[in-house]
């Protein structure tokens, strides 16, 4: 099970990583992912439900998460 705290924690990780890299394309990708995670956390809160989102596994291949 995944909760809003976990989603926000992962969003913050994306934003921290974005501040640590110099490649504009990577920064944009990380910031977009962070915003999507924050939006999902708000959606889960609005619905009053707990999201069951699978964590990416090693070797996931960098595929985007499906919500």
PDB file with one MODEL, atoms N, CA, C and O in Angstrom:
MODEL        1
ATOM      1  N   UNK A   1       0.832  -1.180   0.000  1.00  0.00           N
ATOM      2  CA  UNK A   1       0.000   0.000   0.000  1.00  0.00           C
ATOM      3  C   UNK A   1       0.878   1.244   0.000  1.00  0.00           C
ATOM      4  O   UNK A   1       1.979   1.250   0.550  1.00  0.00           O
ATOM      5  N   UNK A   2       0.383   2.260  -0.608  1.00  0.00           N
ATOM      6  CA  UNK A   2       1.121   3.500  -0.741  1.00  0.00           C
ATOM      7  C   UNK A   2       0.260   4.621  -0.205  1.00  0.00           C
ATOM      8  O   UNK A   2      -0.944   4.657  -0.459  1.00  0.00           O
ATOM      9  N   UNK A   3       0.862   5.539   0.534  1.00  0.00           N
ATOM     10  CA  UNK A   3       0.088   6.646   1.059  1.00  0.00           C
ATOM     11  C   UNK A   3       0.607   7.974   0.523  1.00  0.00           C
ATOM     12  O   UNK A   3       1.598   8.023  -0.206  1.00  0.00           O
ATOM     13  N   UNK A   4      -0.072   9.034   0.894  1.00  0.00           N
ATOM     14  CA  UNK A   4       0.289  10.353   0.380  1.00  0.00           C
ATOM     15  C   UNK A   4       1.666  10.799   0.862  1.00  0.00           C
ATOM     16  O   UNK A   4       2.369  11.512   0.146  1.00  0.00           O
ATOM     17  N   UNK A   5       2.058  10.387   2.068  1.00  0.00           N
ATOM     18  CA  UNK A   5       3.395  10.750   2.555  1.00  0.00           C
ATOM     19  C   UNK A   5       4.478  10.161   1.659  1.00  0.00           C
ATOM     20  O   UNK A   5       5.469  10.827   1.360  1.00  0.00           O
ATOM     21  N   UNK A   6       4.291   8.917   1.232  1.00  0.00           N
ATOM     22  CA  UNK A   6       5.276   8.271   0.364  1.00  0.00           C
ATOM     23  C   UNK A   6       5.332   8.983  -0.995  1.00  0.00           C
ATOM     24  O   UNK A   6       6.414   9.204  -1.539  1.00  0.00           O
ATOM     25  N   UNK A   7       4.167   9.339  -1.534  1.00  0.00           N
ATOM     26  CA  UNK A   7       4.138  10.047  -2.817  1.00  0.00           C
ATOM     27  C   UNK A   7       4.879  11.379  -2.704  1.00  0.00           C
ATOM     28  O   UNK A   7       5.665  11.732  -3.584  1.00  0.00           O
ATOM     29  N   UNK A   8       4.632  12.107  -1.633  1.00  0.00           N
ATOM     30  CA  UNK A   8       5.300  13.403  -1.446  1.00  0.00           C
ATOM     31  C   UNK A   8       6.798  13.232  -1.199  1.00  0.00           C
ATOM     32  O   UNK A   8       7.601  14.051  -1.645  1.00  0.00           O
ATOM     33  N   UNK A   9       7.164  12.184  -0.499  1.00  0.00           N
ATOM     34  CA  UNK A   9       8.594  11.897  -0.278  1.00  0.00           C
ATOM     35  C   UNK A   9       9.284  11.662  -1.624  1.00  0.00           C
ATOM     36  O   UNK A   9      10.372  12.188  -1.861  1.00  0.00           O
ATOM     37  N   UNK A  10       8.670  10.891  -2.487  1.00  0.00           N
ATOM     38  CA  UNK A  10       9.260  10.618  -3.795  1.00  0.00           C
ATOM     39  C   UNK A  10       9.295  11.881  -4.651  1.00  0.00           C
ATOM     40  O   UNK A  10      10.244  12.090  -5.408  1.00  0.00           O
ATOM     41  N   UNK A  11       8.275  12.719  -4.539  1.00  0.00           N
ATOM     42  CA  UNK A  11       8.260  13.992  -5.275  1.00  0.00           C
ATOM     43  C   UNK A  11       9.436  14.854  -4.827  1.00  0.00           C
ATOM     44  O   UNK A  11      10.137  15.437  -5.654  1.00  0.00           O
ATOM     45  N   UNK A  12       9.645  14.931  -3.528  1.00  0.00           N
ATOM     46  CA  UNK A  12      10.755  15.738  -3.010  1.00  0.00           C
ATOM     47  C   UNK A  12      12.103  15.188  -3.482  1.00  0.00           C
ATOM     48  O   UNK A  12      13.019  15.957  -3.774  1.00  0.00           O
ATOM     49  N   UNK A  13      12.223  13.878  -3.556  1.00  0.00           N
ATOM     50  CA  UNK A  13      13.464  13.284  -4.081  1.00  0.00           C
ATOM     51  C   UNK A  13      13.700  13.744  -5.515  1.00  0.00           C
ATOM     52  O   UNK A  13      14.828  14.071  -5.885  1.00  0.00           O
ATOM     53  N   UNK A  14      12.641  13.772  -6.322  1.00  0.00           N
ATOM     54  CA  UNK A  14      12.772  14.234  -7.709  1.00  0.00           C
ATOM     55  C   UNK A  14      13.260  15.676  -7.753  1.00  0.00           C
ATOM     56  O   UNK A  14      14.152  16.009  -8.533  1.00  0.00           O
ATOM     57  N   UNK A  15      12.671  16.536  -6.910  1.00  0.00           N
ATOM     58  CA  UNK A  15      13.071  17.943  -6.906  1.00  0.00           C
ATOM     59  C   UNK A  15      14.514  18.115  -6.435  1.00  0.00           C
ATOM     60  O   UNK A  15      15.239  18.950  -6.975  1.00  0.00           O
ATOM     61  N   UNK A  16      14.937  17.344  -5.445  1.00  0.00           N
ATOM     62  CA  UNK A  16      16.333  17.420  -4.989  1.00  0.00           C
ATOM     63  C   UNK A  16      17.285  16.973  -6.098  1.00  0.00           C
ATOM     64  O   UNK A  16      18.312  17.609  -6.333  1.00  0.00           O
ATOM     65  N   UNK A  17      16.946  15.888  -6.771  1.00  0.00           N
ATOM     66  CA  UNK A  17      17.791  15.416  -7.873  1.00  0.00           C
ATOM     67  C   UNK A  17      17.860  16.459  -8.985  1.00  0.00           C
ATOM     68  O   UNK A  17      18.917  16.679  -9.575  1.00  0.00           O
ATOM     69  N   UNK A  18      16.730  17.096  -9.265  1.00  0.00           N
ATOM     70  CA  UNK A  18      16.693  18.107 -10.322  1.00  0.00           C
ATOM     71  C   UNK A  18      17.645  19.260 -10.006  1.00  0.00           C
ATOM     72  O   UNK A  18      18.257  19.830 -10.909  1.00  0.00           O
ATOM     73  N   UNK A  19      17.767  19.598  -8.732  1.00  0.00           N
ATOM     74  CA  UNK A  19      18.689  20.680  -8.352  1.00  0.00           C
ATOM     75  C   UNK A  19      20.149  20.253  -8.455  1.00  0.00           C
ATOM     76  O   UNK A  19      21.042  21.100  -8.477  1.00  0.00           O
ATOM     77  N   UNK A  20      20.397  18.955  -8.519  1.00  0.00           N
ATOM     78  CA  UNK A  20      21.773  18.452  -8.492  1.00  0.00           C
ATOM     79  C   UNK A  20      22.343  18.155  -9.870  1.00  0.00           C
ATOM     80  O   UNK A  20      23.524  17.826  -9.987  1.00  0.00           O
ATOM     81  N   UNK A  21      21.533  18.265 -10.915  1.00  0.00           N
ATOM     82  CA  UNK A  21      22.033  17.944 -12.259  1.00  0.00           C
ATOM     83  C   UNK A  21      22.100  19.207 -13.116  1.00  0.00           C
ATOM     84  O   UNK A  21      21.454  20.213 -12.824  1.00  0.00           O
ATOM     85  N   UNK A  22      22.893  19.127 -14.173  1.00  0.00           N
ATOM     86  CA  UNK A  22      23.091  20.275 -15.058  1.00  0.00           C
ATOM     87  C   UNK A  22      22.417  20.127 -16.416  1.00  0.00           C
ATOM     88  O   UNK A  22      22.404  21.073 -17.204  1.00  0.00           O
ATOM     89  N   UNK A  23      21.870  18.980 -16.694  1.00  0.00           N
ATOM     90  CA  UNK A  23      21.240  18.734 -17.993  1.00  0.00           C
ATOM     91  C   UNK A  23      19.792  19.236 -17.962  1.00  0.00           C
ATOM     92  O   UNK A  23      18.973  18.694 -17.220  1.00  0.00           O
ATOM     93  N   UNK A  24      19.462  20.263 -18.758  1.00  0.00           N
ATOM     94  CA  UNK A  24      18.113  20.839 -18.735  1.00  0.00           C
ATOM     95  C   UNK A  24      17.004  19.814 -19.024  1.00  0.00           C
ATOM     96  O   UNK A  24      15.913  19.908 -18.462  1.00  0.00           O
ATOM     97  N   UNK A  25      17.278  18.850 -19.886  1.00  0.00           N
ATOM     98  CA  UNK A  25      16.262  17.837 -20.204  1.00  0.00           C
ATOM     99  C   UNK A  25      15.987  16.954 -18.991  1.00  0.00           C
ATOM    100  O   UNK A  25      14.838  16.603 -18.724  1.00  0.00           O
ATOM    101  N   UNK A  26      17.025  16.601 -18.267  1.00  0.00           N
ATOM    102  CA  UNK A  26      16.866  15.765 -17.065  1.00  0.00           C
ATOM    103  C   UNK A  26      16.161  16.566 -15.972  1.00  0.00           C
ATOM    104  O   UNK A  26      15.289  16.041 -15.279  1.00  0.00           O
ATOM    105  N   UNK A  27      16.537  17.833 -15.817  1.00  0.00           N
ATOM    106  CA  UNK A  27      15.882  18.691 -14.832  1.00  0.00           C
ATOM    107  C   UNK A  27      14.386  18.757 -15.132  1.00  0.00           C
ATOM    108  O   UNK A  27      13.564  18.596 -14.230  1.00  0.00           O
ATOM    109  N   UNK A  28      14.034  18.991 -16.387  1.00  0.00           N
ATOM    110  CA  UNK A  28      12.624  19.083 -16.774  1.00  0.00           C
ATOM    111  C   UNK A  28      11.881  17.783 -16.489  1.00  0.00           C
ATOM    112  O   UNK A  28      10.758  17.805 -15.985  1.00  0.00           O
ATOM    113  N   UNK A  29      12.499  16.662 -16.807  1.00  0.00           N
ATOM    114  CA  UNK A  29      11.867  15.364 -16.576  1.00  0.00           C
ATOM    115  C   UNK A  29      11.632  15.129 -15.086  1.00  0.00           C
ATOM    116  O   UNK A  29      10.545  14.706 -14.691  1.00  0.00           O
ATOM    117  N   UNK A  30      12.638  15.398 -14.257  1.00  0.00           N
ATOM    118  CA  UNK A  30      12.510  15.187 -12.814  1.00  0.00           C
ATOM    119  C   UNK A  30      11.473  16.117 -12.197  1.00  0.00           C
ATOM    120  O   UNK A  30      10.700  15.699 -11.335  1.00  0.00           O
ATOM    121  N   UNK A  31      11.452  17.363 -12.628  1.00  0.00           N
ATOM    122  CA  UNK A  31      10.465  18.304 -12.096  1.00  0.00           C
ATOM    123  C   UNK A  31       9.053  17.909 -12.511  1.00  0.00           C
ATOM    124  O   UNK A  31       8.115  18.034 -11.724  1.00  0.00           O
ATOM    125  N   UNK A  32       8.902  17.437 -13.729  1.00  0.00           N
ATOM    126  CA  UNK A  32       7.590  16.973 -14.192  1.00  0.00           C
ATOM    127  C   UNK A  32       7.130  15.777 -13.374  1.00  0.00           C
ATOM    128  O   UNK A  32       5.978  15.719 -12.944  1.00  0.00           O
ATOM    129  N   UNK A  33       8.017  14.836 -13.164  1.00  0.00           N
ATOM    130  CA  UNK A  33       7.677  13.663 -12.363  1.00  0.00           C
ATOM    131  C   UNK A  33       7.314  14.070 -10.934  1.00  0.00           C
ATOM    132  O   UNK A  33       6.352  13.551 -10.368  1.00  0.00           O
ATOM    133  N   UNK A  34       8.068  14.986 -10.356  1.00  0.00           N
ATOM    134  CA  UNK A  34       7.769  15.470  -9.011  1.00  0.00           C
ATOM    135  C   UNK A  34       6.390  16.108  -8.934  1.00  0.00           C
ATOM    136  O   UNK A  34       5.640  15.862  -7.990  1.00  0.00           O
ATOM    137  N   UNK A  35       6.055  16.934  -9.932  1.00  0.00           N
ATOM    138  CA  UNK A  35       4.722  17.564  -9.951  1.00  0.00           C
ATOM    139  C   UNK A  35       3.618  16.524 -10.108  1.00  0.00           C
ATOM    140  O   UNK A  35       2.557  16.645  -9.496  1.00  0.00           O
ATOM    141  N   UNK A  36       3.866  15.496 -10.930  1.00  0.00           N
ATOM    142  CA  UNK A  36       2.870  14.433 -11.099  1.00  0.00           C
ATOM    143  C   UNK A  36       2.653  13.658  -9.797  1.00  0.00           C
ATOM    144  O   UNK A  36       1.523  13.301  -9.465  1.00  0.00           O
ATOM    145  N   UNK A  37       3.723  13.403  -9.075  1.00  0.00           N
ATOM    146  CA  UNK A  37       3.601  12.702  -7.797  1.00  0.00           C
ATOM    147  C   UNK A  37       2.835  13.543  -6.780  1.00  0.00           C
ATOM    148  O   UNK A  37       2.006  13.017  -6.037  1.00  0.00           O
ATOM    149  N   UNK A  38       3.109  14.850  -6.741  1.00  0.00           N
ATOM    150  CA  UNK A  38       2.374  15.723  -5.837  1.00  0.00           C
ATOM    151  C   UNK A  38       0.892  15.776  -6.209  1.00  0.00           C
ATOM    152  O   UNK A  38       0.027  15.757  -5.333  1.00  0.00           O
ATOM    153  N   UNK A  39       0.607  15.843  -7.502  1.00  0.00           N
ATOM    154  CA  UNK A  39      -0.786  15.870  -7.954  1.00  0.00           C
ATOM    155  C   UNK A  39      -1.498  14.579  -7.569  1.00  0.00           C
ATOM    156  O   UNK A  39      -2.662  14.606  -7.169  1.00  0.00           O
ATOM    157  N   UNK A  40      -0.814  13.462  -7.687  1.00  0.00           N
ATOM    158  CA  UNK A  40      -1.406  12.185  -7.300  1.00  0.00           C
ATOM    159  C   UNK A  40      -1.693  12.153  -5.806  1.00  0.00           C
ATOM    160  O   UNK A  40      -2.728  11.637  -5.386  1.00  0.00           O
ATOM    161  N   UNK A  41      -0.790  12.696  -5.003  1.00  0.00           N
ATOM    162  CA  UNK A  41      -1.009  12.746  -3.554  1.00  0.00           C
ATOM    163  C   UNK A  41      -2.256  13.572  -3.238  1.00  0.00           C
ATOM    164  O   UNK A  41      -3.061  13.182  -2.392  1.00  0.00           O
ATOM    165  N   UNK A  42      -2.416  14.700  -3.909  1.00  0.00           N
ATOM    166  CA  UNK A  42      -3.618  15.527  -3.692  1.00  0.00           C
ATOM    167  C   UNK A  42      -4.883  14.782  -4.117  1.00  0.00           C
ATOM    168  O   UNK A  42      -5.911  14.848  -3.444  1.00  0.00           O
ATOM    169  N   UNK A  43      -4.793  14.073  -5.241  1.00  0.00           N
ATOM    170  CA  UNK A  43      -5.939  13.309  -5.729  1.00  0.00           C
ATOM    171  C   UNK A  43      -6.341  12.232  -4.717  1.00  0.00           C
ATOM    172  O   UNK A  43      -7.524  12.048  -4.431  1.00  0.00           O
ATOM    173  N   UNK A  44      -5.357  11.536  -4.188  1.00  0.00           N
ATOM    174  CA  UNK A  44      -5.628  10.479  -3.207  1.00  0.00           C
ATOM    175  C   UNK A  44      -6.276  11.082  -1.963  1.00  0.00           C
ATOM    176  O   UNK A  44      -7.220  10.514  -1.412  1.00  0.00           O
ATOM    177  N   UNK A  45      -5.769  12.228  -1.524  1.00  0.00           N
ATOM    178  CA  UNK A  45      -6.359  12.888  -0.357  1.00  0.00           C
ATOM    179  C   UNK A  45      -7.803  13.288  -0.622  1.00  0.00           C
ATOM    180  O   UNK A  45      -8.675  13.095   0.225  1.00  0.00           O
ATOM    181  N   UNK A  46      -8.053  13.850  -1.811  1.00  0.00           N
ATOM    182  CA  UNK A  46      -9.407  14.272  -2.179  1.00  0.00           C
ATOM    183  C   UNK A  46     -10.372  13.103  -2.156  1.00  0.00           C
ATOM    184  O   UNK A  46     -11.498  13.219  -1.672  1.00  0.00           O
ATOM    185  N   UNK A  47      -9.923  11.985  -2.679  1.00  0.00           N
ATOM    186  CA  UNK A  47     -10.787  10.810  -2.755  1.00  0.00           C
ATOM    187  C   UNK A  47     -10.904  10.104  -1.410  1.00  0.00           C
ATOM    188  O   UNK A  47     -11.784   9.265  -1.216  1.00  0.00           O
ATOM    189  N   UNK A  48     -10.012  10.447  -0.484  1.00  0.00           N
ATOM    190  CA  UNK A  48     -10.041   9.804   0.818  1.00  0.00           C
ATOM    191  C   UNK A  48      -9.680   8.336   0.741  1.00  0.00           C
ATOM    192  O   UNK A  48     -10.125   7.528   1.557  1.00  0.00           O
ATOM    193  N   UNK A  49      -8.871   8.000  -0.246  1.00  0.00           N
ATOM    194  CA  UNK A  49      -8.492   6.604  -0.452  1.00  0.00           C
ATOM    195  C   UNK A  49      -6.983   6.461  -0.356  1.00  0.00           C
ATOM    196  O   UNK A  49      -6.241   7.441  -0.435  1.00  0.00           O
ATOM    197  N   UNK A  50      -6.556   5.254  -0.188  1.00  0.00           N
ATOM    198  CA  UNK A  50      -5.134   4.934  -0.196  1.00  0.00           C
ATOM    199  C   UNK A  50      -4.819   4.347  -1.558  1.00  0.00           C
ATOM    200  O   UNK A  50      -5.476   3.408  -2.007  1.00  0.00           O
ATOM    201  N   UNK A  51      -3.802   4.909  -2.219  1.00  0.00           N
ATOM    202  CA  UNK A  51      -3.428   4.419  -3.547  1.00  0.00           C
ATOM    203  C   UNK A  51      -2.545   3.193  -3.409  1.00  0.00           C
ATOM    204  O   UNK A  51      -1.631   3.144  -2.586  1.00  0.00           O
ATOM    205  N   UNK A  52      -2.841   2.227  -4.223  1.00  0.00           N
ATOM    206  CA  UNK A  52      -1.980   1.044  -4.270  1.00  0.00           C
ATOM    207  C   UNK A  52      -1.164   1.142  -5.550  1.00  0.00           C
ATOM    208  O   UNK A  52      -1.606   0.728  -6.621  1.00  0.00           O
ATOM    209  N   UNK A  53       0.024   1.692  -5.420  1.00  0.00           N
ATOM    210  CA  UNK A  53       0.902   1.888  -6.573  1.00  0.00           C
ATOM    211  C   UNK A  53       2.132   1.034  -6.363  1.00  0.00           C
ATOM    212  O   UNK A  53       2.755   1.069  -5.302  1.00  0.00           O
ATOM    213  N   UNK A  54       2.467   0.283  -7.357  1.00  0.00           N
ATOM    214  CA  UNK A  54       3.621  -0.602  -7.275  1.00  0.00           C
ATOM    215  C   UNK A  54       4.905   0.206  -7.400  1.00  0.00           C
ATOM    216  O   UNK A  54       5.036   1.047  -8.290  1.00  0.00           O
ATOM    217  N   UNK A  55       5.846  -0.052  -6.507  1.00  0.00           N
ATOM    218  CA  UNK A  55       7.145   0.606  -6.594  1.00  0.00           C
ATOM    219  C   UNK A  55       7.931   0.013  -7.754  1.00  0.00           C
ATOM    220  O   UNK A  55       7.887  -1.195  -7.987  1.00  0.00           O
ATOM    221  N   UNK A  56       8.654   0.864  -8.486  1.00  0.00           N
ATOM    222  CA  UNK A  56       9.476   0.335  -9.572  1.00  0.00           C
ATOM    223  C   UNK A  56      10.500  -0.658  -9.041  1.00  0.00           C
ATOM    224  O   UNK A  56      11.112  -0.442  -7.994  1.00  0.00           O
ATOM    225  N   UNK A  57      10.673  -1.719  -9.759  1.00  0.00           N
ATOM    226  CA  UNK A  57      11.635  -2.752  -9.374  1.00  0.00           C
ATOM    227  C   UNK A  57      12.971  -2.483 -10.069  1.00  0.00           C
ATOM    228  O   UNK A  57      13.012  -1.837 -11.117  1.00  0.00           O
ATOM    229  N   UNK A  58      14.052  -2.978  -9.485  1.00  0.00           N
ATOM    230  CA  UNK A  58      15.324  -2.869 -10.194  1.00  0.00           C
ATOM    231  C   UNK A  58      15.186  -3.503 -11.581  1.00  0.00           C
ATOM    232  O   UNK A  58      14.582  -4.564 -11.738  1.00  0.00           O
ATOM    233  N   UNK A  59      15.747  -2.844 -12.559  1.00  0.00           N
ATOM    234  CA  UNK A  59      15.629  -3.344 -13.919  1.00  0.00           C
ATOM    235  C   UNK A  59      14.312  -2.957 -14.557  1.00  0.00           C
ATOM    236  O   UNK A  59      13.934  -3.507 -15.591  1.00  0.00           O
ATOM    237  N   UNK A  60      13.603  -2.005 -13.941  1.00  0.00           N
ATOM    238  CA  UNK A  60      12.296  -1.548 -14.432  1.00  0.00           C
ATOM    239  C   UNK A  60      12.409  -0.974 -15.841  1.00  0.00           C
ATOM    240  O   UNK A  60      11.434  -0.959 -16.592  1.00  0.00           O
ATOM    241  N   UNK A  61      13.587  -0.507 -16.191  1.00  0.00           N
ATOM    242  CA  UNK A  61      13.808  -0.018 -17.543  1.00  0.00           C
ATOM    243  C   UNK A  61      13.441   1.442 -17.733  1.00  0.00           C
ATOM    244  O   UNK A  61      13.382   1.922 -18.865  1.00  0.00           O
ATOM    245  N   UNK A  62      13.194   2.156 -16.642  1.00  0.00           N
ATOM    246  CA  UNK A  62      12.906   3.584 -16.758  1.00  0.00           C
ATOM    247  C   UNK A  62      11.548   3.889 -17.346  1.00  0.00           C
ATOM    248  O   UNK A  62      11.309   5.016 -17.779  1.00  0.00           O
ATOM    249  N   UNK A  63      10.654   2.924 -17.376  1.00  0.00           N
ATOM    250  CA  UNK A  63       9.322   3.166 -17.912  1.00  0.00           C
ATOM    251  C   UNK A  63       8.547   4.065 -16.954  1.00  0.00           C
ATOM    252  O   UNK A  63       8.707   3.941 -15.739  1.00  0.00           O
ATOM    253  N   UNK A  64       7.706   4.973 -17.472  1.00  0.00           N
ATOM    254  CA  UNK A  64       6.944   5.850 -16.591  1.00  0.00           C
ATOM    255  C   UNK A  64       5.915   5.042 -15.791  1.00  0.00           C
ATOM    256  O   UNK A  64       5.412   4.016 -16.248  1.00  0.00           O
ATOM    257  N   UNK A  65       5.622   5.535 -14.594  1.00  0.00           N
ATOM    258  CA  UNK A  65       4.615   4.887 -13.768  1.00  0.00           C
ATOM    259  C   UNK A  65       3.233   5.179 -14.338  1.00  0.00           C
ATOM    260  O   UNK A  65       2.967   6.297 -14.781  1.00  0.00           O
ATOM    261  N   UNK A  66       2.382   4.213 -14.330  1.00  0.00           N
ATOM    262  CA  UNK A  66       1.003   4.377 -14.775  1.00  0.00           C
ATOM    263  C   UNK A  66       0.135   4.602 -13.552  1.00  0.00           C
ATOM    264  O   UNK A  66       0.192   3.820 -12.603  1.00  0.00           O
ATOM    265  N   UNK A  67      -0.653   5.639 -13.559  1.00  0.00           N
ATOM    266  CA  UNK A  67      -1.546   5.905 -12.423  1.00  0.00           C
ATOM    267  C   UNK A  67      -2.904   5.386 -12.717  1.00  0.00           C
ATOM    268  O   UNK A  67      -3.805   5.510 -11.888  1.00  0.00           O
TER     269      UNK A  67
ENDMDL
END
